[in-house]
Amino acid sequence: MTDAIRQWMEKYIAAWETNAPDDIRALFAEDAVYATRPYDPDAWRGREQIVDRWIASADEPEDWRFEWSVLGSDGDLAFVQGRTTYLDDRPSYENLWVVRLAPDGRATAFTEWFMERKT
């Protein structure tokens, strides 16, 4: 699983840099759910909605830096710790991502927790 989540994370960061619909689509199963917070009733549902909502809230690649590490995995679930640093006036964040991967390497579920980093 560690190799699978590392590959997925590399693709995720590439999609974050390009904001290209095909790069985003490649990350997610057709019926995937992307929750921008736990238990989110407004979670993004289905690959096309994920693409649309991602693009609507896209960051520009020169506006951020991201560091990450895999905390662990359990079956098809992976846990990723990240740090998003914005290079403009926005706050930076500590992140915890829970990603469920299908056998083909696409995410079927993605949930993020983020907390503003106090410096």
Secondary structure, 3 states (H helix, E strand, C coil): CHHHHHHHHHHHHHHHHHCCHHHHHCCEEEEEEEECCCCCCCCEECHHHHHHHHHHCCCCHHHEEEEEEEEEEECCEEEEEEEEEECCCCCCEEEEEEEEECCCCCEEEEEEEEEECCC
